[in-house]
Amino acid sequence: MKDDEISKKVQEAYKQIAKAYLKKVRSGSLDHRFVERFLALFAPGQKILDVGAGTGEMSQEMLLEHQLDVTAIDFSPDMVRLAKKEHPGLRVRRMDLRKLTFKPRQFDGVFAMYSLIHIPEGDVPDALGGINRVIKPGGFLYLALQEPRKKMQKEGFYPVVYNRKINMFINLITESEMRSYLARAGFVVKEVYRRAPHLGTEYPFMKLFIIAQKKKVAR
């Protein structure tokens, strides 16, 4: 299946589950402990790009509770509309993470919560390269990913846990593979955390969280 066909199907899926997704996020299912470790790296007023922000819940938290200057993007028009409706004060734009149009070195950090999982693995290196371009030297990147639990698990379409009639494209990447992609894109891995899935409420894959830092400019 071509990349544009995958993107279209992902957008169609999120159109159908947008409100259910908002309810799930508000239930407190995010891994806040590791998120807080990332957010603690920034001072109030620093610029953060939330890539694949969905309904904007985490962006709003970063804006209000941590006083960060947040820009949120998502390539699903339905998610963007819902984010703007739920959070009128949030800066939200529709944009594909593989085609970032921001100026170079514009952000102090990039937050990507389960967003790279919706593009084919072959697109990940270029996506990370684009993210590197918009982060300042020494800036930080947060990634939440789905990691295969078994060798036979591959990227593809899987039933959405809270609506099994809908299939969602999920990209499965191991820690070693992502470390390689990050190194080639100019990042250094600083912290890694993983946990088993909560079966019945999450996709049946390991949850992989990475904090990486863009290499600083040599003096």
VENRAHU-V809446 format. One record per residue. SS is DSSP state (2 for helix, 1 for strand, 0 for the rest). D_LAST is the distance of its C-alpha to the last C-alpha in Angstrom with 2 decimals. Layout:
ss=SS d_last=D_LAST
ss=SS d_last=D_LAST
This chain:
ss=0 d_last=45.63
ss=0 d_last=43.27
ss=2 d_last=40.17
ss=2 d_last=41.76
ss=2 d_last=44.89
ss=2 d_last=42.99
ss=2 d_last=41.23
ss=2 d_last=44.62
ss=2 d_last=46.20
ss=2 d_last=43.47
ss=2 d_last=43.99
ss=2 d_last=47.74
ss=2 d_last=47.47
ss=2 d_last=45.44
ss=2 d_last=47.98
ss=2 d_last=50.66
ss=2 d_last=48.90
ss=2 d_last=46.92
ss=2 d_last=49.17
ss=2 d_last=49.53
ss=2 d_last=45.75
ss=2 d_last=45.47
ss=2 d_last=48.11
ss=2 d_last=46.40
ss=2 d_last=43.02
ss=2 d_last=44.81
ss=0 d_last=46.53
ss=0 d_last=43.41
ss=0 d_last=42.65
ss=0 d_last=38.85
ss=0 d_last=36.89
ss=2 d_last=35.81
ss=2 d_last=34.68
ss=2 d_last=31.67
ss=2 d_last=31.10
ss=2 d_last=30.93
ss=2 d_last=28.21
ss=2 d_last=26.11
ss=2 d_last=27.14
ss=0 d_last=26.40
ss=0 d_last=22.66
ss=0 d_last=23.04
ss=0 d_last=24.16
ss=0 d_last=27.09
ss=0 d_last=26.41
ss=0 d_last=23.43
ss=1 d_last=24.02
ss=1 d_last=25.35
ss=1 d_last=26.77
ss=1 d_last=29.79
ss=1 d_last=30.35
ss=0 d_last=33.99
ss=0 d_last=35.02
ss=0 d_last=38.70
ss=0 d_last=40.90
ss=0 d_last=38.02
ss=2 d_last=38.92
ss=2 d_last=35.47
ss=2 d_last=33.97
ss=2 d_last=36.61
ss=2 d_last=35.90
ss=2 d_last=32.17
ss=2 d_last=33.22
ss=2 d_last=35.96
ss=0 d_last=35.29
ss=0 d_last=31.51
ss=0 d_last=31.31
ss=0 d_last=28.56
ss=1 d_last=28.35
ss=1 d_last=29.63
ss=1 d_last=30.28
ss=1 d_last=32.60
ss=1 d_last=33.40
ss=1 d_last=36.01
ss=0 d_last=37.70
ss=0 d_last=41.14
ss=2 d_last=42.99
ss=2 d_last=45.25
ss=2 d_last=42.46
ss=2 d_last=40.89
ss=2 d_last=44.32
ss=2 d_last=44.94
ss=2 d_last=41.57
ss=2 d_last=42.29
ss=2 d_last=45.81
ss=2 d_last=44.89
ss=0 d_last=41.90
ss=0 d_last=42.57
ss=0 d_last=39.63
ss=0 d_last=37.08
ss=1 d_last=35.03
ss=1 d_last=36.05
ss=1 d_last=35.71
ss=1 d_last=37.07
ss=0 d_last=34.41
ss=0 d_last=33.88
ss=0 d_last=30.70
ss=0 d_last=30.43
ss=0 d_last=30.42
ss=0 d_last=28.12
ss=0 d_last=28.36
ss=0 d_last=25.80
ss=0 d_last=22.98
ss=0 d_last=19.52
ss=0 d_last=17.40
ss=0 d_last=20.57
ss=1 d_last=20.96
ss=1 d_last=19.47
ss=1 d_last=21.54
ss=1 d_last=24.19
ss=1 d_last=27.44
ss=1 d_last=29.50
ss=1 d_last=32.72
ss=0 d_last=34.85
ss=0 d_last=33.85
ss=2 d_last=32.38
ss=2 d_last=35.66
ss=2 d_last=37.56
ss=0 d_last=35.99
ss=0 d_last=36.70
ss=2 d_last=34.33
ss=2 d_last=33.76
ss=2 d_last=32.14
ss=2 d_last=29.71
ss=2 d_last=26.84
ss=2 d_last=26.88
ss=2 d_last=27.32
ss=2 d_last=24.23
ss=2 d_last=22.30
ss=2 d_last=23.66
ss=2 d_last=22.79
ss=2 d_last=19.15
ss=2 d_last=19.15
ss=2 d_last=20.45
ss=1 d_last=18.29
ss=1 d_last=15.21
ss=1 d_last=12.02
ss=1 d_last=12.98
ss=1 d_last=16.55
ss=1 d_last=19.56
ss=1 d_last=22.41
ss=1 d_last=25.92
ss=1 d_last=28.34
ss=1 d_last=32.04
ss=1 d_last=33.69
ss=1 d_last=37.01
ss=1 d_last=37.04
ss=0 d_last=40.15
ss=0 d_last=42.40
ss=0 d_last=44.21
ss=0 d_last=43.28
ss=0 d_last=45.83
ss=0 d_last=44.25
ss=0 d_last=42.56
ss=0 d_last=41.23
ss=1 d_last=44.14
ss=1 d_last=46.37
ss=1 d_last=47.43
ss=1 d_last=49.87
ss=1 d_last=48.42
ss=0 d_last=49.33
ss=0 d_last=50.93
ss=1 d_last=52.62
ss=1 d_last=53.43
ss=1 d_last=55.06
ss=1 d_last=51.66
ss=1 d_last=49.21
ss=1 d_last=45.43
ss=1 d_last=42.91
ss=1 d_last=40.71
ss=0 d_last=37.83
ss=1 d_last=37.63
ss=0 d_last=34.38
ss=0 d_last=33.84
ss=2 d_last=30.91
ss=2 d_last=29.97
ss=2 d_last=30.16
ss=2 d_last=27.99
ss=2 d_last=25.35
ss=2 d_last=25.28
ss=2 d_last=25.13
ss=2 d_last=22.29
ss=2 d_last=20.18
ss=2 d_last=20.90
ss=0 d_last=20.04
ss=0 d_last=16.51
ss=1 d_last=17.61
ss=1 d_last=17.82
ss=1 d_last=21.27
ss=1 d_last=21.44
ss=1 d_last=25.20
ss=1 d_last=28.36
ss=1 d_last=31.86
ss=1 d_last=35.03
ss=1 d_last=38.67
ss=0 d_last=41.98
ss=0 d_last=43.50
ss=0 d_last=46.25
ss=1 d_last=48.91
ss=0 d_last=51.08
ss=0 d_last=48.57
ss=1 d_last=45.45
ss=0 d_last=44.80
ss=0 d_last=45.63
ss=0 d_last=42.12
ss=1 d_last=39.59
ss=1 d_last=37.22
ss=1 d_last=33.59
ss=1 d_last=30.86
ss=1 d_last=27.14
ss=1 d_last=24.15
ss=1 d_last=20.90
ss=1 d_last=17.34
ss=1 d_last=15.19
ss=0 d_last=12.05
ss=0 d_last=8.98
ss=0 d_last=6.39
ss=0 d_last=3.78
ss=0 d_last=0.00
